[in-house]
Amino acid sequence: MWTIKKDSVVIELDNDGYSKSFNLTADQLELLVEQLAEEFRVKEIGDFHWRVINFIRTYYSENGGLAPQIRIICKELKTSMKELRRRFGDPCIAPYKMAALPQNVRRKR
């Protein structure tokens, strides 16, 4: 387990870099996304990234802890897997980590 700290904002992560809590404040989520962007070599977090992150978080909350599959993200946000890969580096891990989903989350099939 490790932590990310900046000023008074603290986030606990598990050994694989996933947030220990889904219930983050806006400041904590922003800090998490900043740190993970560096890890995944994302140069700048823009509106597209936040649309994906917020969609994943909303979907997870509204579907009993199920994370959306990538194809659902692409369909609902009218984007492609290629675009997710270009923007996130690793579309199978990065957006879910940035959305503060737990590591062992179930994906809806």
PAZAPA-4460 file (N, C-alpha, C; in steps of 0.05 Angstrom, whole numbers, plus 32768, in hexadecimal, padded with zeros to 4 digits):
% residues 109
    n_x    n_y    n_z   ca_x   ca_y   ca_z    c_x    c_y    c_z   seq   type   mol
   8011   7FE8   8000   8000   8000   8000   8012   8019   8000     1      M     A
   8009   802E   7FF2   8018   8047   7FF2   8004   805E   7FF0     2      W     A
   800E   8076   7FF4   7FFD   808D   7FF5   8007   80A3   7FE2     3      T     A
   7FF4   80B3   7FD9   7FFB   80CB   7FC9   7FF3   80E2   7FDB     4      I     A
   8005   80F5   7FDE   7FFF   810C   7FEF   8007   8126   7FE0     5      K     A
   7FF5   813A   7FE3   7FFB   8154   7FD8   7FEC   8168   7FEA     6      K     A
   7FFA   8179   7FF7   7FEF   818C   800A   7FDF   817B   801F     7      D     A
   7FC5   8180   8022   7FB6   8171   8036   7FA6   815A   8029     8      S     A
   7FAA   8155   8010   7F9C   8140   8002   7FAC   8126   8003     9      V     A
   7F9F   8110   800C   7FAC   80F7   800F   7F9B   80E1   8002    10      V     A
   7FA7   80CF   7FF3   7F99   80B8   7FE7   7FA9   809F   7FED    11      I     A
   7F9B   808A   7FF6   7FA8   8071   7FFB   7FA4   805F   7FE3    12      E     A
   7FBA   8052   7FDA   7FB9   8040   7FC3   7FC1   8024   7FCC    13      L     A
   7FB7   8010   7FBE   7FC0   7FF4   7FC4   7FDB   7FF0   7FB7    14      D     A
   7FE6   7FD8   7FB9   8001   7FD2   7FAE   8002   7FD4   7F8F    15      N     A
   7FEB   7FD2   7F82   7FEA   7FD4   7F65   7FE3   7FF0   7F5B    16      D     A
   7FE0   8003   7F6D   7FDB   801E   7F65   7FBD   8025   7F62    17      G     A
   7FAB   8014   7F6C   7F8F   801A   7F6B   7F87   8028   7F85    18      Y     A
   7F75   803B   7F83   7F6B   804A   7F9A   7F5D   8036   7FAD    19      S     A
   7F62   803A   7FC7   7F55   8029   7FDC   7F38   8032   7FE0    20      K     A
   7F31   804A   7FD7   7F16   8053   7FDB   7F0B   805F   7FC1    21      S     A
   7EF2   8058   7FBB   7EE4   8064   7FA4   7ED9   807F   7FAB    22      F     A
   7ED3   8083   7FC5   7EC7   809C   7FCE   7EDC   80B2   7FD3    23      N     A
   7EE6   80BD   7FBE   7EFB   80D2   7FC0   7EEE   80ED   7FBD    24      L     A
   7EFA   8101   7FC9   7EF1   811D   7FC5   7EFB   8125   7FA9    25      T     A
   7EF1   813C   7FA0   7EF9   8146   7F86   7F17   814B   7F86    26      A     A
   7F22   8156   7F9C   7F3F   815B   7F9D   7F4F   8141   7F9C    27      D     A
   7F45   812D   7FAA   7F53   8113   7FAA   7F53   8107   7F8E    28      Q     A
   7F3B   8107   7F81   7F39   80FC   7F66   7F4C   810B   7F53    29      L     A
   7F4C   8125   7F55   7F5E   8134   7F43   7F7B   812D   7F48    30      E     A
   7F83   812A   7F61   7F9F   8122   7F67   7FA5   8106   7F5D    31      L     A
   7F92   80F4   7F61   7F96   80D9   7F57   7F9A   80D8   7F39    32      L     A
   7F89   80E7   7F2A   7F8A   80E8   7F0D   7FA5   80F4   7F04    33      V     A
   7FAE   8109   7F11   7FC8   8116   7F0B   7FDE   8102   7F0E    34      E     A
   7FDF   80F4   7F24   7FF5   80E1   7F2A   7FF4   80C9   7F16    35      Q     A
   7FDD   80BF   7F11   7FDB   80A8   7EFF   7FE0   80B0   7EE2    36      L     A
   7FDA   80C9   7EDB   7FE1   80D3   7EC0   7FFF   80D1   7EBB    37      A     A
   800E   80D8   7ECF   802B   80D5   7ECC   8033   80B8   7EC9    38      E     A
   8027   80A6   7ED9   802D   8089   7ED7   8027   807E   7EBB    39      E     A
   8011   8087   7EB0   8009   807C   7E95   8013   808E   7E7E    40      F     A
   8024   80A1   7E84   802F   80B3   7E70   801A   80C3   7E60    41      R     A
   8006   80CC   7E6F   7FF1   80DD   7E62   7FFB   80F9   7E66    42      V     A
   7FFF   8107   7E51   800C   8122   7E52   7FFA   8136   7E5F    43      K     A
   7FE0   8136   7E59   7FCE   814A   7E63   7FB2   813E   7E67    44      E     A
   7FA6   8143   7E7E   7F8B   8139   7E83   7F77   814F   7E79    45      I     A
   7F67   8147   7E66   7F54   815B   7E5B   7F37   8152   7E5F    46      G     A
   7F25   8160   7E51   7F09   815A   7E53   7F02   813D   7E4C    47      D     A
   7F0F   8133   7E37   7F0A   8117   7E2F   7F0F   8104   7E46    48      F     A
   7F26   8107   7E53   7F2D   80F6   7E6A   7F19   80F7   7E80    49      H     A
   7F10   8110   7E87   7EFD   8113   7E9C   7EE2   8108   7E95    50      W     A
   7EDA   8109   7E7B   7EC1   80FD   7E72   7EC2   80DF   7E77    51      R     A
   7ED8   80D2   7E70   7EDB   80B5   7E73   7EDB   80AE   7E91    52      V     A
   7EEB   80BD   7EA1   7EED   80B7   7EBE   7ED2   80BB   7ECB    53      I     A
   7EC5   80D0   7EC5   7EAA   80D5   7ED2   7E96   80C1   7EC9    54      N     A
   7E97   80B9   7EB0   7E84   80A4   7EA6   7E89   808A   7EB6    55      F     A
   7EA2   8082   7EB8   7EA8   8069   7EC7   7E9E   806A   7EE4    56      I     A
   7EA4   8081   7EF1   7E9C   8084   7F0D   7E7D   8083   7F10    57      R     A
   7E6F   8091   7EFE   7E52   8091   7EFF   7E46   8076   7EF9    58      T     A
   7E51   8068   7EE5   7E48   804E   7EDE   7E4C   803B   7EF5    59      Y     A
   7E63   803C   7F01   7E6A   802A   7F18   7E56   802F   7F2F    60      Y     A
   7E50   8048   7F35   7E3E   804F   7F4B   7E21   8046   7F45    61      S     A
   7E19   8048   7F2C   7DFD   8042   7F25   7DF8   8025   7F1F    62      E     A
   7E0D   8015   7F1D   7E0A   7FF9   7F15   7E15   7FE6   7F2A    63      N     A
   7E12   7FED   7F43   7E19   7FDA   7F59   7E36   7FD1   7F5A    64      G     A
   7E48   7FE3   7F53   7E64   7FDC   7F54   7E6F   7FCE   7F3C    65      G     A
   7E60   7FCF   7F26   7E6A   7FC3   7F0D   7E77   7FD9   7EFD    66      L     A
   7E8E   7FD4   7EF2   7E9C   7FE7   7EE1   7E93   7FE2   7EC4    67      A     A
   7E91   7FF7   7EB4   7E8A   7FF3   7E98   7EA1   7FE7   7E88    68      P     A
   7E9A   7FD6   7E76   7EAE   7FCB   7E63   7EB7   7FE2   7E51    69      Q     A
   7ECE   7FDF   7E45   7ED9   7FF4   7E34   7EC6   7FF9   7E1C    70      I     A
   7EBA   7FE4   7E12   7EA7   7FE8   7DFB   7E8F   7FF9   7E03    71      R     A
   7E86   7FF6   7E1C   7E70   8007   7E26   7E79   8024   7E28    72      I     A
   7E91   8028   7E32   7E9C   8043   7E33   7E9D   8050   7E17    73      I     A
   7EA7   8040   7E04   7EAA   804B   7DE9   7E8E   8051   7DDD    74      C     A
   7E7B   803F   7DE1   7E60   8043   7DD6   7E53   805B   7DE2    75      K     A
   7E53   805D   7DFD   7E45   8073   7E0B   7E51   808E   7E06    76      E     A
   7E6C   808F   7E04   7E7A   80A8   7E00   7E80   80AE   7DE3    77      L     A
   7E77   809C   7DD1   7E7B   809F   7DB4   7E98   80A3   7DAD    78      K     A
   7EA9   8090   7DB6   7EC5   8091   7DB1   7ECE   8075   7DA9    79      T     A
   7EE8   8071   7DA4   7EF2   8057   7D9C   7F08   804E   7DAF    80      S     A
   7F0D   8034   7DAE   7F22   8028   7DBD   7F3D   8035   7DB6    81      M     A
   7F40   803A   7D9C   7F59   8047   7D93   7F5C   8062   7DA0    82      K     A
   7F47   8071   7DA3   7F48   808C   7DB0   7F4E   8089   7DCE    83      E     A
   7F42   8076   7DDB   7F48   8071   7DF7   7F65   806A   7DFB    84      L     A
   7F6F   8059   7DEA   7F8C   8051   7DEB   7F9E   8069   7DE7    85      R     A
   7F97   807A   7DD4   7FA7   8092   7DCE   7FA7   80A5   7DE5    86      R     A
   7F90   80A8   7DF2   7F8E   80BC   7E08   7F97   80B1   7E23    87      R     A
   7F93   8097   7E28   7F99   808C   7E43   7FB2   807B   7E43    88      F     A
   7FBC   8073   7E2D   7FD3   8061   7E2C   7FCB   8044   7E2F    89      G     A
   7FBF   803D   7E46   7FB5   8022   7E4B   7F97   8024   7E51    90      D     A
   7F85   8021   7E3E   7F69   8025   7E43   7F5C   800F   7E54    91      P     A
   7F6B   7FF9   7E58   7F60   7FE3   7E68   7F65   7FE8   7E86    92      C     A
   7F77   7FF9   7E8D   7F7E   7FFD   7EA9   7F7C   801B   7EB1    93      I     A
   7F88   802C   7EA2   7F8B   8048   7EAA   7F70   8056   7EB0    94      A     A
   7F5C   8055   7E9F   7F43   8063   7EA6   7F36   8059   7EBF    95      P     A
   7F38   803F   7EC4   7F2C   8033   7EDC   7F3B   803C   7EF6    96      Y     A
   7F55   803C   7EF4   7F65   8045   7F0B   7F60   8063   7F10    97      K     A
   7F5F   8072   7EFB   7F5A   808F   7EFD   7F3E   8095   7F08    98      M     A
   7F2B   8083   7F04   7F10   8087   7F0E   7F0E   807D   7F2B    99      A     A
   7F24   8073   7F36   7F25   806A   7F52   7F15   8051   7F57   100      A     A
   7F12   8040   7F42   7F04   8027   7F47   7F17   8013   7F55   101      L     A
   7F0C   8002   7F65   7F1E   7FEE   7F72   7F28   7FDA   7F5E   102      P     A
   7F3E   7FCD   7F65   7F4C   7FBB   7F52   7F3B   7FA3   7F4A   103      Q     A
   7F2C   7F98   7F5D   7F1D   7F7F   7F58   7F01   7F84   7F4F   104      N     A
   7EFC   7F9B   7F43   7EE1   7FA2   7F3A   7ED8   7F8F   7F24   105      V     A
   7EBE   7F89   7F24   7EB2   7F77   7F0F   7EAB   7F89   7EF7   106      R     A
   7EAF   7F7E   7EE0   7EA7   7F8D   7EC8   7E8E   7F80   7EBC   107      R     A
   7E7B   7F91   7EB5   7E62   7F88   7EAA   7E67   7F7D   7E8E   108      K     A
   7E5C   7F66   7E89   7E60   7F58   7E6F   7E47   7F59   7E5F   109      R     A
***
